[in-house]
C-alpha cells in the first residue's frame, strides 16, 4: 500500500457525505539508533486532546498502525457526530 | 500542490539523514455547516503532548496550514534532537 493512500479524502459513500471527519496521521522516521516506541501512548493522549474540542465516541475512532520504508505511521480516523 | 505531498519522506540531505523526524498531519474535512475553527488551538495542544515524549525545541517545529478541496490540513514537522 502506498504511503500516499493515507490522507483524506477517501472514497465517500452517500451516507458519509454529511458527516465530518477528522484525520490525524503521525509519521515517525526511525533512525538507526532505535529508541522507545511511544506511539501507542502518544495516540491515546492525542485522542484526549481532540476530545476537548469535539465529541468523539469510542466507536467513532478507527486506528491503524503501519510500518514502511523506515517510518512508523499512526493513523487515526475520527468520524464526528453530525450535531457537533 | 498535491495533497499527497505532505507525508514523509521528503527529500533528504546528507545532513538530515542522521536526525529523526516526527510529522503530525491533521486533516479536517469541512462539512457544509461550517463550525468553529479549532485547528490552531488543537495544534498547540498536540505539540504539548508530543513534548511529553520527546524534547522539542521551539525552532525545531515547522507548521504549515493549507486548505484544499474541502479540507483544512494542519502539518507539523518536528526535527528531534540527535541525543533524544
N, CA and C atoms of all chains as a GROMACS GRO file, in nm:
protein
  504
    1UNK      N    1   0.085  -0.119   0.000
    1UNK     CA    2   0.000   0.000   0.000
    1UNK      C    3   0.088   0.124   0.000
    2UNK      N    4   0.058   0.214  -0.085
    2UNK     CA    5   0.142   0.334  -0.095
    2UNK      C    6   0.124   0.424   0.026
    3UNK      N    7   0.230   0.491   0.063
    3UNK     CA    8   0.224   0.588   0.173
    3UNK      C    9   0.127   0.701   0.140
    4UNK      N   10   0.102   0.722   0.014
    4UNK     CA   11   0.016   0.832  -0.028
    4UNK      C   12  -0.132   0.802  -0.012
    5UNK      N   13  -0.161   0.680   0.027
    5UNK     CA   14  -0.302   0.643   0.036
    5UNK      C   15  -0.364   0.679   0.170
    6UNK      N   16  -0.285   0.741   0.259
    6UNK     CA   17  -0.336   0.767   0.392
    6UNK      C   18  -0.428   0.887   0.402
    7UNK      N   19  -0.396   0.991   0.328
    7UNK     CA   20  -0.466   1.118   0.351
    7UNK      C   21  -0.606   1.121   0.295
    8UNK      N   22  -0.689   1.201   0.362
    8UNK     CA   23  -0.821   1.233   0.312
    8UNK      C   24  -0.809   1.295   0.175
    9UNK      N   25  -0.908   1.295   0.090
    9UNK     CA   26  -1.032   1.221   0.109
    9UNK      C   27  -1.026   1.082   0.051
   10UNK      N   28  -1.088   0.990   0.122
   10UNK     CA   29  -1.107   0.858   0.066
   10UNK      C   30  -1.243   0.854  -0.004
   11UNK      N   31  -1.270   0.740  -0.063
   11UNK     CA   32  -1.396   0.725  -0.135
   11UNK      C   33  -1.513   0.747  -0.038
   12UNK      N   34  -1.607   0.826  -0.081
   12UNK     CA   35  -1.720   0.856   0.006
   12UNK      C   36  -1.845   0.781  -0.040
   13UNK      N   37  -1.916   0.731   0.057
   13UNK     CA   38  -2.048   0.679   0.026
   13UNK      C   39  -2.146   0.793   0.044
   14UNK      N   40  -2.266   0.777  -0.009
   14UNK     CA   41  -2.365   0.884   0.004
   14UNK      C   42  -2.401   0.904   0.150
   15UNK      N   43  -2.392   0.798   0.232
   15UNK     CA   44  -2.428   0.812   0.373
   15UNK      C   45  -2.324   0.892   0.449
   16UNK      N   46  -2.200   0.890   0.403
   16UNK     CA   47  -2.095   0.956   0.481
   16UNK      C   48  -2.072   1.101   0.440
   17UNK      N   49  -2.135   1.143   0.333
   17UNK     CA   50  -2.109   1.277   0.281
   17UNK      C   51  -2.144   1.385   0.382
   18UNK      N   52  -2.254   1.362   0.457
   18UNK     CA   53  -2.300   1.464   0.550
   18UNK      C   54  -2.216   1.470   0.676
   19UNK      N   55  -2.137   1.367   0.700
   19UNK     CA   56  -2.060   1.364   0.823
   19UNK      C   57  -1.926   1.435   0.805
   20UNK      N   58  -1.875   1.480   0.917
   20UNK     CA   59  -1.747   1.547   0.916
   20UNK      C   60  -1.643   1.449   0.968
   21UNK      N   61  -1.527   1.452   0.908
   21UNK     CA   62  -1.422   1.361   0.952
   21UNK      C   63  -1.298   1.439   0.991
   22UNK      N   64  -1.229   1.382   1.085
   22UNK     CA   65  -1.103   1.439   1.130
   22UNK      C   66  -1.002   1.325   1.120
   23UNK      N   67  -0.889   1.355   1.061
   23UNK     CA   68  -0.788   1.252   1.043
   23UNK      C   69  -0.655   1.302   1.100
   24UNK      N   70  -0.595   1.221   1.183
   24UNK     CA   71  -0.464   1.256   1.239
   24UNK      C   72  -0.365   1.149   1.199
   25UNK      N   73  -0.259   1.190   1.138
   25UNK     CA   74  -0.155   1.097   1.098
   25UNK      C   75  -0.025   1.137   1.165
   26UNK      N   76   0.036   1.043   1.232
   26UNK     CA   77   0.166   1.068   1.293
   26UNK      C   78   0.267   0.978   1.223
   27UNK      N   79   0.365   1.038   1.161
   27UNK     CA   80   0.469   0.962   1.093
   27UNK      C   81   0.600   0.985   1.166
   28UNK      N   82   0.661   0.877   1.209
   28UNK     CA   83   0.787   0.887   1.281
   28UNK      C   84   0.894   0.820   1.198
   29UNK      N   85   0.990   0.898   1.161
   29UNK     CA   86   1.101   0.845   1.083
   29UNK      C   87   1.198   0.780   1.179
   30UNK      N   88   1.220   0.653   1.163
   30UNK     CA   89   1.307   0.583   1.256
   30UNK      C   90   1.453   0.603   1.222
   31UNK      N   91   1.528   0.637   1.321
   31UNK     CA   92   1.672   0.648   1.299
   31UNK      C   93   1.735   0.513   1.327
   32UNK      N   94   1.860   0.499   1.292
   32UNK     CA   95   1.926   0.370   1.309
   32UNK      C   96   1.947   0.338   1.456
   33UNK      N   97   1.943   0.441   1.543
   33UNK     CA   98   1.970   0.414   1.684
   33UNK      C   99   1.847   0.365   1.759
   34UNK      N  100   1.736   0.351   1.692
   34UNK     CA  101   1.618   0.297   1.757
   34UNK      C  102   1.552   0.394   1.851
   35UNK      N  103   1.532   0.355   1.976
   35UNK     CA  104   1.464   0.442   2.071
   35UNK      C  105   1.330   0.381   2.109
   36UNK      N  106   1.270   0.429   2.217
   36UNK     CA  107   1.145   0.369   2.264
   36UNK      C  108   1.030   0.397   2.168
   37UNK      N  109   0.938   0.306   2.164
   37UNK     CA  110   0.820   0.323   2.079
   37UNK      C  111   0.710   0.388   2.162
   38UNK      N  112   0.697   0.520   2.148
   38UNK     CA  113   0.599   0.592   2.229
   38UNK      C  114   0.470   0.619   2.152
   39UNK      N  115   0.460   0.566   2.032
   39UNK     CA  116   0.342   0.599   1.951
   39UNK      C  117   0.210   0.552   2.014
   40UNK      N  118   0.204   0.433   2.076
   40UNK     CA  119   0.076   0.392   2.136
   40UNK      C  120   0.028   0.489   2.244
   41UNK      N  121   0.120   0.532   2.331
   41UNK     CA  122   0.082   0.628   2.435
   41UNK      C  123   0.048   0.763   2.375
   42UNK      N  124   0.126   0.801   2.275
   42UNK     CA  125   0.101   0.928   2.208
   42UNK      C  126  -0.038   0.929   2.146
   43UNK      N  127  -0.075   0.818   2.087
   43UNK     CA  128  -0.208   0.806   2.025
   43UNK      C  129  -0.319   0.833   2.127
   44UNK      N  130  -0.307   0.774   2.246
   44UNK     CA  131  -0.409   0.792   2.349
   44UNK      C  132  -0.420   0.938   2.390
   45UNK      N  133  -0.306   1.002   2.405
   45UNK     CA  134  -0.308   1.140   2.450
   45UNK      C  135  -0.356   1.235   2.342
   46UNK      N  136  -0.324   1.204   2.218
   46UNK     CA  137  -0.373   1.288   2.108
   46UNK      C  138  -0.525   1.281   2.103
   47UNK      N  139  -0.578   1.163   2.125
   47UNK     CA  140  -0.724   1.148   2.125
   47UNK      C  141  -0.787   1.227   2.239
   48UNK      N  142  -0.721   1.227   2.355
   48UNK     CA  143  -0.774   1.305   2.467
   48UNK      C  144  -0.779   1.453   2.433
   49UNK      N  145  -0.678   1.500   2.361
   49UNK     CA  146  -0.677   1.641   2.321
   49UNK      C  147  -0.790   1.670   2.223
   50UNK      N  148  -0.807   1.582   2.127
   50UNK     CA  149  -0.912   1.604   2.027
   50UNK      C  150  -1.049   1.609   2.094
   51UNK      N  151  -1.066   1.526   2.198
   51UNK     CA  152  -1.195   1.521   2.268
   51UNK      C  153  -1.228   1.649   2.342
   52UNK      N  154  -1.128   1.732   2.367
   52UNK     CA  155  -1.156   1.862   2.428
   52UNK      C  156  -1.232   1.953   2.332
   53UNK      N  157  -1.213   1.929   2.203
   53UNK     CA  158  -1.268   2.020   2.103
   53UNK      C  159  -1.394   1.966   2.036
   54UNK      N  160  -1.397   1.836   2.018
   54UNK     CA  161  -1.514   1.776   1.954
   54UNK      C  162  -1.552   1.648   2.028
   55UNK      N  163  -1.682   1.620   2.035
   55UNK     CA  164  -1.724   1.496   2.100
   55UNK      C  165  -1.692   1.377   2.010
   56UNK      N  166  -1.613   1.287   2.065
   56UNK     CA  167  -1.572   1.170   1.987
   56UNK      C  168  -1.611   1.044   2.063
   57UNK      N  169  -1.696   0.964   2.004
   57UNK     CA  170  -1.735   0.838   2.066
   57UNK      C  171  -1.626   0.735   2.048
   58UNK      N  172  -1.626   0.634   2.134
   58UNK     CA  173  -1.524   0.530   2.128
   58UNK      C  174  -1.531   0.455   1.994
   59UNK      N  175  -1.652   0.438   1.945
   59UNK     CA  176  -1.669   0.365   1.819
   59UNK      C  177  -1.636   0.450   1.698
   60UNK      N  178  -1.620   0.578   1.718
   60UNK     CA  179  -1.602   0.668   1.605
   60UNK      C  180  -1.456   0.680   1.562
   61UNK      N  181  -1.369   0.608   1.632
   61UNK     CA  182  -1.227   0.619   1.604
   61UNK      C  183  -1.175   0.489   1.541
   62UNK      N  184  -1.113   0.505   1.428
   62UNK     CA  185  -1.051   0.392   1.362
   62UNK      C  186  -0.900   0.414   1.362
   63UNK      N  187  -0.828   0.320   1.420
   63UNK     CA  188  -0.683   0.336   1.435
   63UNK      C  189  -0.610   0.233   1.350
   64UNK      N  190  -0.510   0.278   1.279
   64UNK     CA  191  -0.425   0.187   1.204
   64UNK      C  192  -0.280   0.222   1.226
   65UNK      N  193  -0.199   0.122   1.239
   65UNK     CA  194  -0.055   0.142   1.254
   65UNK      C  195   0.015   0.067   1.143
   66UNK      N  196   0.102   0.137   1.077
   66UNK     CA  197   0.177   0.074   0.968
   66UNK      C  198   0.324   0.106   0.980
   67UNK      N  199   0.401   0.020   0.922
   67UNK     CA  200   0.545   0.048   0.913
   67UNK      C  201   0.585   0.031   0.769
   68UNK      N  202   0.649   0.131   0.718
   68UNK     CA  203   0.703   0.111   0.584
   68UNK      C  204   0.816   0.208   0.557
   69UNK      N  205   0.911   0.161   0.486
   69UNK     CA  206   1.027   0.237   0.440
   69UNK      C  207   1.084   0.327   0.549
   70UNK      N  208   1.111   0.265   0.665
   70UNK     CA  209   1.179   0.338   0.770
   70UNK      C  210   1.091   0.431   0.850
   71UNK      N  211   0.958   0.422   0.832
   71UNK     CA  212   0.865   0.508   0.906
   71UNK      C  213   0.764   0.424   0.983
   72UNK      N  214   0.737   0.467   1.106
   72UNK     CA  215   0.619   0.418   1.177
   72UNK      C  216   0.507   0.517   1.149
   73UNK      N  217   0.393   0.466   1.107
   73UNK     CA  218   0.284   0.557   1.073
   73UNK      C  219   0.160   0.520   1.153
   74UNK      N  220   0.114   0.617   1.229
   74UNK     CA  221  -0.005   0.600   1.310
   74UNK      C  222  -0.116   0.683   1.247
   75UNK      N  223  -0.229   0.617   1.221
   75UNK     CA  224  -0.337   0.685   1.151
   75UNK      C  225  -0.463   0.677   1.235
   76UNK      N  226  -0.518   0.793   1.269
   76UNK     CA  227  -0.645   0.799   1.344
   76UNK      C  228  -0.751   0.860   1.254
   77UNK      N  229  -0.855   0.784   1.228
   77UNK     CA  230  -0.966   0.837   1.150
   77UNK      C  231  -1.087   0.852   1.242
   78UNK      N  232  -1.134   0.973   1.255
   78UNK     CA  233  -1.240   1.003   1.351
   78UNK      C  234  -1.362   1.056   1.276
   79UNK      N  235  -1.473   0.992   1.296
   79UNK     CA  236  -1.597   1.042   1.238
   79UNK      C  237  -1.668   1.126   1.343
   80UNK      N  238  -1.691   1.251   1.311
   80UNK     CA  239  -1.754   1.342   1.406
   80UNK      C  240  -1.906   1.330   1.396
   81UNK      N  241  -1.973   1.341   1.509
   81UNK     CA  242  -2.119   1.335   1.506
   81UNK      C  243  -2.176   1.454   1.430
   82UNK      N  244  -2.292   1.432   1.372
   82UNK     CA  245  -2.349   1.536   1.284
   82UNK      C  246  -2.395   1.659   1.359
   83UNK      N  247  -2.421   1.645   1.490
   83UNK     CA  248  -2.469   1.761   1.565
   83UNK      C  249  -2.360   1.824   1.648
   84UNK      N  250  -2.233   1.798   1.614
   84UNK     CA  251  -2.125   1.858   1.693
   84UNK      C  252  -2.112   2.005   1.662
   85UNK      N  253  -0.034   2.239  -0.518
   85UNK     CA  254   0.041   2.133  -0.451
   85UNK      C  255  -0.053   2.018  -0.418
   86UNK      N  256  -0.010   1.901  -0.451
   86UNK     CA  257  -0.096   1.784  -0.428
   86UNK      C  258  -0.108   1.753  -0.280
   87UNK      N  259  -0.223   1.700  -0.244
   87UNK     CA  260  -0.245   1.658  -0.106
   87UNK      C  261  -0.150   1.545  -0.068
   88UNK      N  262  -0.099   1.477  -0.166
   88UNK     CA  263  -0.012   1.363  -0.141
   88UNK      C  264   0.132   1.404  -0.110
   89UNK      N  265   0.159   1.530  -0.119
   89UNK     CA  266   0.296   1.574  -0.099
   89UNK      C  267   0.328   1.600   0.048
   90UNK      N  268   0.230   1.577   0.135
   90UNK     CA  269   0.251   1.611   0.275
   90UNK      C  270   0.334   1.509   0.352
   91UNK      N  271   0.313   1.382   0.323
   91UNK     CA  272   0.371   1.278   0.408
   91UNK      C  273   0.520   1.258   0.389
   92UNK      N  274   0.585   1.216   0.496
   92UNK     CA  275   0.723   1.171   0.491
   92UNK      C  276   0.736   1.056   0.393
   93UNK      N  277   0.849   1.025   0.338
   93UNK     CA  278   0.971   1.103   0.348
   93UNK      C  279   0.982   1.207   0.238
   94UNK      N  280   1.033   1.320   0.275
   94UNK     CA  281   1.070   1.420   0.176
   94UNK      C  282   1.216   1.401   0.140
   95UNK      N  283   1.260   1.481   0.047
   95UNK     CA  284   1.398   1.469   0.002
   95UNK      C  285   1.493   1.493   0.120
   96UNK      N  286   1.589   1.407   0.135
   96UNK     CA  287   1.681   1.419   0.246
   96UNK      C  288   1.816   1.470   0.201
   97UNK      N  289   1.870   1.560   0.280
   97UNK     CA  290   2.008   1.598   0.256
   97UNK      C  291   2.095   1.508   0.341
   98UNK      N  292   2.224   1.503   0.312
   98UNK     CA  293   2.312   1.417   0.390
   98UNK      C  294   2.316   1.462   0.536
   99UNK      N  295   2.295   1.589   0.561
   99UNK     CA  296   2.300   1.640   0.698
   99UNK      C  297   2.178   1.596   0.778
  100UNK      N  298   2.067   1.573   0.711
  100UNK     CA  299   1.945   1.542   0.784
  100UNK      C  300   1.923   1.393   0.804
  101UNK      N  301   2.005   1.312   0.739
  101UNK     CA  302   1.983   1.168   0.744
  101UNK      C  303   1.993   1.115   0.887
  102UNK      N  304   2.089   1.170   0.965
  102UNK     CA  305   2.111   1.119   1.099
  102UNK      C  306   2.004   1.164   1.197
  103UNK      N  307   1.925   1.264   1.160
  103UNK     CA  308   1.825   1.315   1.252
  103UNK      C  309   1.695   1.238   1.239
  104UNK      N  310   1.620   1.242   1.347
  104UNK     CA  311   1.493   1.174   1.347
  104UNK      C  312   1.384   1.281   1.332
  105UNK      N  313   1.283   1.248   1.257
  105UNK     CA  314   1.175   1.344   1.238
  105UNK      C  315   1.042   1.284   1.280
  106UNK      N  316   0.958   1.372   1.326
  106UNK     CA  317   0.822   1.333   1.361
  106UNK      C  318   0.729   1.427   1.285
  107UNK      N  319   0.630   1.371   1.222
  107UNK     CA  320   0.540   1.453   1.144
  107UNK      C  321   0.396   1.423   1.187
  108UNK      N  322   0.324   1.528   1.216
  108UNK     CA  323   0.183   1.512   1.252
  108UNK      C  324   0.099   1.590   1.153
  109UNK      N  325   0.005   1.522   1.095
  109UNK     CA  326  -0.084   1.586   0.999
  109UNK      C  327  -0.227   1.571   1.049
  110UNK      N  328  -0.295   1.683   1.058
  110UNK     CA  329  -0.436   1.679   1.095
  110UNK      C  330  -0.516   1.728   0.975
  111UNK      N  331  -0.602   1.643   0.924
  111UNK     CA  332  -0.686   1.680   0.811
  111UNK      C  333  -0.830   1.684   0.858
  112UNK      N  334  -0.894   1.797   0.841
  112UNK     CA  335  -1.032   1.813   0.883
  112UNK      C  336  -1.117   1.835   0.760
  113UNK      N  337  -1.205   1.745   0.739
  113UNK     CA  338  -1.294   1.755   0.625
  113UNK      C  339  -1.407   1.849   0.665
  114UNK      N  340  -1.418   1.958   0.594
  114UNK     CA  341  -1.520   2.057   0.631
  114UNK      C  342  -1.656   2.017   0.577
  115UNK      N  343  -1.752   2.022   0.664
  115UNK     CA  344  -1.889   1.998   0.620
  115UNK      C  345  -1.949   2.131   0.577
  116UNK      N  346  -2.062   2.124   0.514
  116UNK     CA  347  -2.126   2.245   0.464
  116UNK      C  348  -2.175   2.334   0.578
  117UNK      N  349  -2.194   2.276   0.697
  117UNK     CA  350  -2.248   2.356   0.808
  117UNK      C  351  -2.140   2.438   0.878
  118UNK      N  352  -2.016   2.426   0.835
  118UNK     CA  353  -1.911   2.508   0.893
  118UNK      C  354  -1.873   2.462   1.032
  119UNK      N  355  -1.879   2.551   1.130
  119UNK     CA  356  -1.835   2.515   1.264
  119UNK      C  357  -1.710   2.591   1.299
  120UNK      N  358  -1.675   2.594   1.428
  120UNK     CA  359  -1.560   2.673   1.471
  120UNK      C  360  -1.429   2.613   1.419
  121UNK      N  361  -1.334   2.700   1.399
  121UNK     CA  362  -1.202   2.654   1.354
  121UNK      C  363  -1.114   2.635   1.477
  122UNK      N  364  -1.104   2.512   1.521
  122UNK     CA  365  -1.028   2.482   1.642
  122UNK      C  366  -0.887   2.432   1.611
  123UNK      N  367  -0.850   2.430   1.484
  123UNK     CA  368  -0.719   2.374   1.449
  123UNK      C  369  -0.600   2.448   1.513
  124UNK      N  370  -0.602   2.582   1.520
  124UNK     CA  371  -0.487   2.649   1.583
  124UNK      C  372  -0.467   2.608   1.729
  125UNK      N  373  -0.578   2.600   1.804
  125UNK     CA  374  -0.566   2.558   1.944
  125UNK      C  375  -0.526   2.411   1.952
  126UNK      N  376  -0.583   2.332   1.864
  126UNK     CA  377  -0.550   2.190   1.862
  126UNK      C  378  -0.401   2.170   1.836
  127UNK      N  379  -0.348   2.248   1.746
  127UNK     CA  380  -0.206   2.241   1.714
  127UNK      C  381  -0.119   2.263   1.838
  128UNK      N  382  -0.152   2.366   1.916
  128UNK     CA  383  -0.074   2.395   2.036
  128UNK      C  384  -0.078   2.278   2.134
  129UNK      N  385  -0.196   2.223   2.150
  129UNK     CA  386  -0.210   2.114   2.248
  129UNK      C  387  -0.144   1.985   2.200
  130UNK      N  388  -0.148   1.961   2.070
  130UNK     CA  389  -0.081   1.843   2.017
  130UNK      C  390   0.069   1.852   2.042
  131UNK      N  391   0.122   1.973   2.023
  131UNK     CA  392   0.265   1.992   2.047
  131UNK      C  393   0.301   1.970   2.194
  132UNK      N  394   0.210   2.015   2.283
  132UNK     CA  395   0.235   1.994   2.426
  132UNK      C  396   0.241   1.844   2.458
  133UNK      N  397   0.155   1.767   2.393
  133UNK     CA  398   0.155   1.622   2.414
  133UNK      C  399   0.285   1.561   2.363
  134UNK      N  400   0.326   1.602   2.245
  134UNK     CA  401   0.448   1.546   2.187
  134UNK      C  402   0.568   1.576   2.276
  135UNK      N  403   0.566   1.696   2.338
  135UNK     CA  404   0.679   1.734   2.424
  135UNK      C  405   0.690   1.647   2.549
  136UNK      N  406   0.584   1.578   2.585
  136UNK     CA  407   0.594   1.486   2.698
  136UNK      C  408   0.683   1.368   2.665
  137UNK      N  409   0.691   1.335   2.538
  137UNK     CA  410   0.762   1.214   2.498
  137UNK      C  411   0.901   1.241   2.442
  138UNK      N  412   0.914   1.352   2.374
  138UNK     CA  413   1.045   1.385   2.317
  138UNK      C  414   1.072   1.533   2.338
  139UNK      N  415   1.201   1.567   2.359
  139UNK     CA  416   1.235   1.708   2.374
  139UNK      C  417   1.226   1.780   2.239
  140UNK      N  418   1.141   1.880   2.233
  140UNK     CA  419   1.121   1.953   2.107
  140UNK      C  420   1.150   2.100   2.131
  141UNK      N  421   1.250   2.151   2.062
  141UNK     CA  422   1.279   2.293   2.072
  141UNK      C  423   1.181   2.375   1.991
  142UNK      N  424   1.170   2.502   2.027
  142UNK     CA  425   1.076   2.590   1.958
  142UNK      C  426   1.112   2.604   1.810
  143UNK      N  427   1.241   2.604   1.782
  143UNK     CA  428   1.286   2.619   1.644
  143UNK      C  429   1.274   2.490   1.563
  144UNK      N  430   1.250   2.381   1.632
  144UNK     CA  431   1.250   2.252   1.564
  144UNK      C  432   1.115   2.217   1.504
  145UNK      N  433   1.019   2.309   1.519
  145UNK     CA  434   0.885   2.280   1.470
  145UNK      C  435   0.853   2.369   1.350
  146UNK      N  436   0.814   2.306   1.244
  146UNK     CA  437   0.771   2.379   1.126
  146UNK      C  438   0.622   2.351   1.106
  147UNK      N  439   0.544   2.459   1.104
  147UNK     CA  440   0.399   2.444   1.095
  147UNK      C  441   0.348   2.499   0.962
  148UNK      N  442   0.264   2.423   0.897
  148UNK     CA  443   0.200   2.473   0.775
  148UNK      C  444   0.052   2.442   0.780
  149UNK      N  445  -0.025   2.537   0.736
  149UNK     CA  446  -0.170   2.517   0.728
  149UNK      C  447  -0.212   2.537   0.584
  150UNK      N  448  -0.286   2.444   0.534
  150UNK     CA  449  -0.334   2.453   0.396
  150UNK      C  450  -0.482   2.420   0.390
  151UNK      N  451  -0.542   2.473   0.287
  151UNK     CA  452  -0.681   2.437   0.262
  151UNK      C  453  -0.690   2.391   0.118
  152UNK      N  454  -0.744   2.275   0.101
  152UNK     CA  455  -0.769   2.236  -0.036
  152UNK      C  456  -0.879   2.133  -0.045
  153UNK      N  457  -0.955   2.143  -0.146
  153UNK     CA  458  -1.064   2.051  -0.180
  153UNK      C  459  -1.146   2.011  -0.059
  154UNK      N  460  -1.194   2.113   0.015
  154UNK     CA  461  -1.285   2.085   0.125
  154UNK      C  462  -1.219   2.038   0.252
  155UNK      N  463  -1.086   2.046   0.258
  155UNK     CA  464  -1.014   2.002   0.377
  155UNK      C  465  -0.927   2.114   0.433
  156UNK      N  466  -0.927   2.126   0.566
  156UNK     CA  467  -0.824   2.204   0.632
  156UNK      C  468  -0.715   2.107   0.672
  157UNK      N  469  -0.592   2.140   0.637
  157UNK     CA  470  -0.482   2.049   0.666
  157UNK      C  471  -0.377   2.121   0.748
  158UNK      N  472  -0.351   2.066   0.865
  158UNK     CA  473  -0.251   2.121   0.955
  158UNK      C  474  -0.133   2.025   0.955
  159UNK      N  475  -0.016   2.078   0.929
  159UNK     CA  476   0.103   1.993   0.917
  159UNK      C  477   0.209   2.041   1.014
  160UNK      N  478   0.251   1.952   1.102
  160UNK     CA  479   0.358   1.982   1.196
  160UNK      C  480   0.478   1.895   1.162
  161UNK      N  481   0.588   1.958   1.130
  161UNK     CA  482   0.712   1.884   1.105
  161UNK      C  483   0.810   1.913   1.217
  162UNK      N  484   0.848   1.810   1.288
  162UNK     CA  485   0.931   1.825   1.406
  162UNK      C  486   1.063   1.752   1.386
  163UNK      N  487   1.171   1.824   1.402
  163UNK     CA  488   1.302   1.761   1.396
  163UNK      C  489   1.347   1.730   1.537
  164UNK      N  490   1.372   1.604   1.565
  164UNK     CA  491   1.410   1.565   1.700
  164UNK      C  492   1.561   1.577   1.716
  165UNK      N  493   1.604   1.616   1.834
  165UNK     CA  494   1.748   1.628   1.858
  165UNK      C  495   1.814   1.491   1.851
  166UNK      N  496   1.940   1.490   1.813
  166UNK     CA  497   2.008   1.363   1.789
  166UNK      C  498   2.033   1.284   1.916
  167UNK      N  499   2.032   1.350   2.032
  167UNK     CA  500   2.058   1.278   2.157
  167UNK      C  501   1.930   1.251   2.234
  168UNK      N  502   1.815   1.254   2.167
  168UNK     CA  503   1.690   1.230   2.238
  168UNK      C  504   1.676   1.082   2.272
   0.00000   0.00000   0.00000
